[in-house]
Amino acid sequence: MYIETAQKSAWTFVLNDPTKVLVVDDDPILLEFASVHLASPAAVIETARDGAMAWSMLTSGEFDIALMDIQMPEPDGFSLLARIRSEPRLRHLPVIMITNHEDIASIDRAYALGANSFATKPVNWRLLSYHVRYVLRASRVEQELRQLHRQAEIVGR
């Protein structure tokens, strides 16, 4: 029954809420695939080919989420993530690390530095789209809770 329903349903975009995504990787093919496979009428995908370009874009623009490779020109993904978490304006930006590194040390380090999630290459773009949507939803709920907490503190004074 489910297979019949799935086969009959129309193809849809996964990222259907207004979203601005920054994808950071030194592989131009991956950046092109990200631009094609993650984009939708509601989702804008911007790309950066290294950590320095990404930092410039992050500090001068507004993004809803960043997807970053670990191994890329300076700063590498770990260093860029640490900078993001140390910058007050960016510290709550959701970040998904996308990398060939699936060893325990890389996974643990990414989460210790503040990654929200971790995905490995080769990328299944449809699955990653759902992953991005889930991380964005969780981030938006956290943001609402932070705002409610601030409001409660103001009222409690």
C-alpha positions in Angstrom: 0.0 0.0 0.0 2.7 2.5 1.0 4.8 1.8 -2.1 1.8 2.4 -4.4 1.0 5.7 -2.6 4.7 6.8 -2.8 4.9 6.0 -6.5 1.7 7.9 -7.3 2.7 11.0 -5.3 4.1 14.0 -7.1 7.7 15.0 -6.6 8.1 17.9 -4.2 10.8 20.2 -2.8 12.0 19.3 0.7 13.2 22.8 1.6 9.9 24.6 1.3 10.3 27.2 4.0 12.3 30.4 3.2 15.8 29.4 3.9 19.3 30.8 3.1 22.0 28.1 3.1 25.7 28.5 2.9 27.6 25.5 1.6 31.4 25.5 2.1 33.7 23.1 0.3 36.8 23.3 -1.8 35.3 20.8 -4.3 33.6 22.8 -7.1 31.6 19.7 -8.2 30.1 19.3 -4.7 29.3 23.0 -4.6 27.5 22.7 -8.0 25.6 19.7 -6.8 24.6 21.5 -3.6 23.3 24.5 -5.7 21.2 22.2 -7.8 20.0 19.6 -5.3 19.3 21.8 -2.3 17.7 24.7 -4.1 14.0 25.2 -4.2 11.6 28.2 -4.9 12.0 29.0 -1.1 15.6 28.0 -0.5 18.6 30.1 -1.6 21.9 28.3 -1.8 25.1 30.3 -1.7 28.6 28.7 -1.9 32.1 29.4 -0.6 35.2 27.5 -1.8 37.2 27.9 1.4 37.0 28.9 5.0 38.2 32.5 4.5 35.5 33.2 1.8 32.9 31.5 4.1 33.9 33.6 7.1 33.6 36.8 5.0 30.1 35.8 3.8 29.0 34.8 7.2 30.1 38.0 8.9 28.6 40.2 6.1 25.3 38.3 5.4 22.5 36.5 7.0 22.3 32.7 6.7 19.9 30.2 8.3 22.3 27.3 8.2 25.8 26.4 7.1 27.0 23.1 5.6 30.8 22.8 5.8 33.5 20.4 4.8 36.2 19.7 7.4 39.2 19.4 5.1 39.6 22.6 3.0 41.9 25.6 2.7 42.4 27.8 5.8 40.7 28.0 7.9 39.7 24.3 7.8 36.1 23.3 8.8 37.0 22.7 12.5 38.7 26.1 12.8 35.8 27.8 11.0 33.3 26.1 13.3 35.2 27.3 16.4 35.2 30.9 15.0 31.5 30.7 14.3 30.8 29.5 17.9 33.0 32.3 19.3 31.2 35.1 17.4 28.1 36.3 19.4 26.1 37.0 16.3 26.8 33.6 14.7 27.1 31.3 17.7 23.6 29.8 17.3 23.9 29.4 13.6 23.1 25.7 12.8 26.1 23.9 11.2 26.2 20.6 9.6 29.6 19.1 8.9 29.8 17.3 5.6 32.9 15.3 5.1 34.8 12.2 4.0 36.1 11.9 7.6 33.8 9.5 9.4 36.3 8.4 12.1 35.4 8.7 15.7 37.9 11.5 16.4 36.5 13.7 13.6 32.9 13.1 14.7 33.7 13.8 18.4 35.7 16.9 17.6 33.0 18.3 15.3 30.3 17.9 18.0 32.7 19.1 20.8 33.2 22.3 18.7 29.5 22.8 18.4 28.3 21.2 15.2 24.6 20.5 15.1 24.9 17.5 12.9 27.3 15.5 10.8 26.9 13.9 7.4 29.4 11.9 5.3 30.3 11.9 1.6 29.3 10.8 -0.9 26.3 12.8 -0.3 22.8 11.5 -0.7 21.2 14.9 -1.6 17.6 14.0 -1.0 18.5 12.6 2.5 20.7 15.6 3.2 17.7 17.9 2.3 15.6 16.3 4.9 18.5 16.5 7.3 18.8 20.2 6.7 15.1 20.7 7.2 15.2 18.8 10.5 18.2 20.7 11.8 16.5 24.0 10.8 13.3 23.1 12.6 15.2 22.2 15.8 17.2 25.4 15.6 14.0 27.5 15.1 12.4 25.9 18.2 15.6 26.6 20.2 15.6 30.2 19.0 11.9 30.6 20.1 12.8 29.2 23.5 15.7 31.6 23.9 13.4 34.5 23.1 10.8 33.3 25.6 13.5 32.9 28.2 14.7 36.5 27.7 11.2 37.8 27.9 10.6 35.9 31.1 13.7 37.3 32.6 12.6 40.9 31.7 9.2 40.3 33.2 10.7 38.8 36.3 12.9 41.9 37.1 
